Amino acid sequence: MKSASSNPEVVRKWRWVSRTDVQHNVGLATGATADTSVKVIAVDVDVNGADGDAALAELASELGEPLPPVPFENLTGRGRHLLFSYSAELTLRNSASKLRPKVDVRGEEGYIIFAGSLHRSGVYYEAKGKLPPPSELPELPSRYAAAIAAAKKTPATSATASPAPVRAAPQFSASYPRPLPESEWPPVPERVRRAAAYLARVPGAVSGNHGHDTTFSAALAVANDFAIPEPEAWSLLVTYNARCVPPWDEPALRRKLLEASTKARRPRGCKLTRPTFGTFLFFSRTTRSSHE
């Protein structure tokens, strides 16, 4: 990991060398992103030789809610990585089989091997779906965040292994998006589209199961994070409210929208980043990571 680089010039050199002898993989850094309002966490589900899906279902039963659907999965040689966003105010560490056997976490100062790389099993990592920017990833539910925070930190490590003669991994450009100033915000229709896509991945609130917090979080994303004007914000929230059990009445829903517009603690428009991800890292295949 320490030999990794996101420097375009270094990556170009490695990409040229990789056509002859030394091979390189690509990794995606987790934790802090250039979008300072959110961080990214990967849940690594191992389904090779152990039913990681069943373990994840047990965890969902214990915590009282499943993980939200994801628009993108990073398929590994033995399972898959599920990517979520979480508040930049939290610190979620790496862990291995702490939540459940064969369910790992990659958070602060971590990384995952990314699509196009070669797993030591001989299987290439594959992308399933389209990777959105960090601010549009589904948000990690608070109960999962609490469970991960309680798990003992597992430091990032690497071990040496002989490189296999493989084709070079596809090139990814390192990018460093910055939160957009208001003068560069997308037009309202585009912001509405992005907010609607985000809300579609937010589970409907359920009475007695943190329903207020879930609905307020949805209202906050619409009114503040995507900076949607009131008429369009109300329309989006009404659509979301149809999935709540039971739906909120109009006065209660309007209060939540008003509170989200006036009591937000993070910058307005903080999810309006350019449509790029965080930092992709290239590293030699002579280093083998436990983050596979």
N, C-alpha and C positions, 0 to 999 in steps of 0.2 A: 504493500500500500504506500509506503514512504517513497517508492520510486515512481509512483503515478504522476501524471501531469495533465493539466487542462490547457497548457500553453499551446496555441495553434502551431507554432513553429516546431516545437518538440514533437508534437503529434505527427506533423507532416514528415519529419525525419523518420520516426518510428514506422509510419505507414509505408515509406519507401523501403526501409530495411526489411519489413515483414514480408515482402514479396520474395525474399531470397532465403533467409534463415530464421532469425529471431521472430517469434510470433507475439502478438499483443492482443489483449482483450480490452473491452470497454466496460467501465463501471459507472454507476450513477450514485453520486454522493447523497446521503440522507441527512436529516436534521435541518440545520439552517439553510435557507435559500436566499437568493438575491431579492426575492419578494419578502421584505422584512416583516410583513404581517402574519406570515404562516411559516411553518416548517413541514417537512415531509418525513413520513415513517413508512417502512415496508414491513408487512407481516409475511413471513416466509413459511409456507405450508408444505411440508414434506409428505409426499404420498407414495414414495418408493420404498416398499418394504414395511411401511407403517401407515395406518390410515390417519393421516393428518387432518383430513376433512371431518372425520368422526370426532377427533380431538377438538377441532374448532367448534363443532356443533355442541360438544359438552361444555365448552367455555361459554358459548352463547347462552346455553340453558342456565348456567350458573350465574351469569351476569344479568340475565333477564332480557337480553336483546341481541339480535344477530348483527354482524357487521353489515353496513350498507353495501348495496351493489357497487361494483367498480367499473368504469368504462375501459379500463386497461389492465391486462395481466402480463407480467413478465414470466414466461414459461421457462423453467430451468430443466436441468437434466434429471431432476428427481421430484419436481413439484412446481410451485409457482409463487411469485411475489405479488402481493396485493398492496397497492400504494394508497395512502391516505394523507390528508393534511391535518395539522393540529396547531393550536395557538402558539405563537412565537414566545408567549410568556411561560410556557411549560418546558421542562427538561425531561425528555424521555430517552433512556439509555438503551444500548444494545443488550439483548439477552438471548440465551439459547435454551430452549425447552423449559423455560421457567414458568410460562403461562400454562402450557400443556406439553407433553412429550411431542416432539416433532413440529412444534410451532415456535418459530424464532422471531425475533424482532430486530430490526436495524433502524436505529434512530440517531441520536447525537454522535457525531464523529464517526458514523458508520458509512457503509456503501453496499451496493448489491452489484453482482455481475450482470451486465445488461444484454439485451437481445443482440444477436450477431456474434457473440462470444462462444467459445468452445468449452463445454463442461468436461471435466476429467473423465466422465463416462463415455465420451465420444459423441455426445449429443449437443447440437447447437441450441443456444438460448433463442427463443422466439418471442415475438411481440404478438399479443392478441388484443385487438382493439386499438384505439388511438389515444396516445398519451396527451392529456390536457396540461395546461400550465398549473403550477402548484395551487394557485388560488381557486381553481375549478375542480380539484380533486375532492371526492367526498370527505367530509370531516370525520375524524375518528371519534366515535361516541365517548362521552366523558367517563363511562364506567370502564371502558377498555383502557383509556388513558390512565385512570387511577390504578388499575391492575398492573399495567406496564411500569408505572412509576414505582410501584412497591417491589418489583422484581429486582434482584441483585444484578448489578452491572456486570456484563461480560465484555472485557476489553476487546477491541479489534485486534486480530492476530493474523499472521500469514505464515506459510510454511513453504519450503522449496520442493519442487517436483520437476522432473524432466519434461521439457517441452515436446509436444507432439507436432509432427509435420502437418499443419493444417493451412487452409486458406486464411487470408487476412480478414479480420472482422470488418463489417461495414463502418465507414467513417461517420462520426457524429461531431458536429461543431461545438466547441465550448462556447457557452453564452452566458452573459451576465445581465439579465434584464433589470431594469430599475423601475420602481413605482412611477407611474406617469403623473406629471403635473396636470392640473385641471385643464389647462389649455390644450392638452394632448389626449384628453379622454375620448374614447370612441363616441360616435353619435348615439343618441338615446336608443334607437331601434337595435343597434348592436349590443349595447349594454343590457337591454331587456332580453335579447336572445341568450346572452351568456348567463344572465341571472336565472332564466327559466331552465337552462341546462343544468345549472348548479342545483336548483330546487328539486329538479326531477330525481336527484340522487339523495335527497334528504328524506329520511323516513317520516311518515306522518306521525304527529304527536298522539300519544295515547294517554287518556286521563288516568291519573294514579301512577304513571311511570315517567316522571319528570316532563309531563306534557307542557307545562308553562315554559320551562327552559328550552325545550326543543322548538317550540313555536317562536319564542323570542329570538332564538338563534337564527331561524329562517327569516324573520322580519328584519333582523340586524343586517343580514347578508344583502337583502334586497334594498333596504332604505339607505344603508350607510356604505357597506363594502362595495356594492356595484353602483352606488350613487344614482339610484333610479328615482325620478320625480314621483310625487305623491300619486297622481292618477294611475300611472303604470305600475307603481309599487303595490297599490291596493289591488289591482287586477291580478298581479302575480300571487299575492298572498291569499286572495280568495280561491284561486286555483289550487294552491297548496292546502288550504283549509279543508277542501273537499276530501282529502285523504286522512284527515285527523279523526280520531275516535274518542268521543263524538266531536263533530265540528264545533268550533267556537261560534258564539253568537256575534252579530255584527259589532255591537258596542265594545265587547271584550277584544275582538280582533283589531278594531281601530285603535284601542288603547295601546296594544302591543306595537303597532306600527308607529304610533306617536312616540312612545318611549324609545323605540329603536332609532328614530330620527333625531331625538334630542338628548339621549343619555349614552350614546356610543362612546366607548373609551379608546377606540382605535381610529386612525385617520379615515375620513370620508374618501371613498374611491380606492381603498387599499387593495381591492381585488382586481383593479383595472391595470394589470401589468400587460406587457406585450406577450403575445401567444408563444412563449418559449418556456423551456423548463429551467432547471438549475444547472449544475455543473456536471459534465460528463468527464470521467477520468480514464486515461489510457495507461495501461501498465503491462509489463512484460509477462508473458505466459510462463516464464520461469519461476514466478511467484504464484503459489496456489493459496487461495483464500478459504477460510472457513465460512465466508459469507456467500457461499454458493447455495 
